[in-house]
Amino acid sequence: MIFTRFNKAFASAGDRTEYGIQVGVAVPLIDPDSAGLPQGLEHGQLNEIEDLILGQTRGRAVLVGVITTQSMREFVLYTRDSQWIPEFHQALRGQVTHHDIQVMAQRDPSWDTYRSFVR
């Protein structure tokens, strides 16, 4: 089972090529239900993590989607440069003590990750 939430407005954005680095913030769930989805208090904790991500990436990246599947939630962002990502990862891990935070980045100038969910 997979649940996604993507901002379809970015499908027609003219400056997508300027944001050629895809950043994934993966959060393994602590107490998923039998389908691998969050339950109980974890919903609120994941919302807090999303708010932190939005606050810390404002002006540096755009959050284009959220994927929840197989005991994991992943926040999908795109950015122009990657220099800020290690500092962002460390800051987020310092602020979120209830979940493990994993951050990765890869070149994706064609927005293939986004396009695999938004047509």
N, C-alpha and C positions, 0 to 999 in steps of 0.2 A: 504494500500500500504506500502511496506517495501523495503528499499534499503540497501544492505549490501556490505561491502568491507572487506574481510578477507584475511590474508596472508596464503595461502595454504602450504607454506614451513614448517610451524610449525607442520603440520600433521605428518611429518616424523622426527621431532626433537627428539633426543634420551634423552634429559635431561628435558622433560616436567614435570616429576614427582617431580623434584626439585623445580618447580614453581607451587606449589599447592594452591596458593591463587589467586582467581580471583577478580580483582578490576574493578568496573564499575564507569565511570565518566559520569553522565547524565546531559544533558544541555537542559532544556525546551526551545523551540523556542519562539521567541518574536512575530514574524509576519508570521506564516505559511500560505501557500496558502490553497486553499480549500481541497487539498488532505493531508494536514498536513505536508507539506515539506517546507524547507527553500526557501526563495526567496530574490532577490535584494541584498542589502548590507550584509545581514546576512550570505550569503555564505562565504564572506571574513572574517567575525568575527569568524565563526566556524573553518575556516582554521587557524586563529591565535590561537584559543584555542587549536587546535590539535598540533600546533608547540610548545606551552607552555607545554603541557602535555609531549610531546617527550623530550623536554629539561630538564624538572624537574624529569623525571623518568629514564633517561639514566643511565645505570649501576644498576638500582634497579628493573626494570620491563620491560616487552616486550609488545608493543602494537600489538595485534593480529587481531583486527577488529574494524569496525565502523558500527553502525546500525542507520539508520534514519527511523523513523516511528512515526505516530500519534503525531505530534508536538513535537518530542524529538529526540535528537541525543545522542547516547551512545557510548563511547569509551571503548573497552574491552581490559583489560590488565591482565597479569599474573605476579606474583612476588613470591619470596622465603619467605619473611617475611613481616609482616604488621606494624612494629614499625614506619616506616616513613610516613605512610598514613595520620594520623591526621595533621601533619606539612605540607604535600603536599597539602591537602585539603584547609587548611587555607591560604597557600601561593597563590594557584590558585584563591581562592575567592578574595584575595587582588589585584591580577593582572587583573582579569576580572571583570570590573564594568558594562558591558552592558548585561550580562546574569547571571542567577542564576546557580551556580555550585553545583551539588550534587555528593558525592563520597560515595560508599559503597564497602565493601569487604566481601568475603565469602570463605570458604574452598571449593576447587574444584580440588582435586588432580587428578581426571580422565579427567579434561578439558571438562566436560559435556557441558558447555556453548559454548565453541569453537566447539565441535563436533556436536552440534545441527545445526550449520551453514555450517560446512566443513565436507565433507564425503570423 
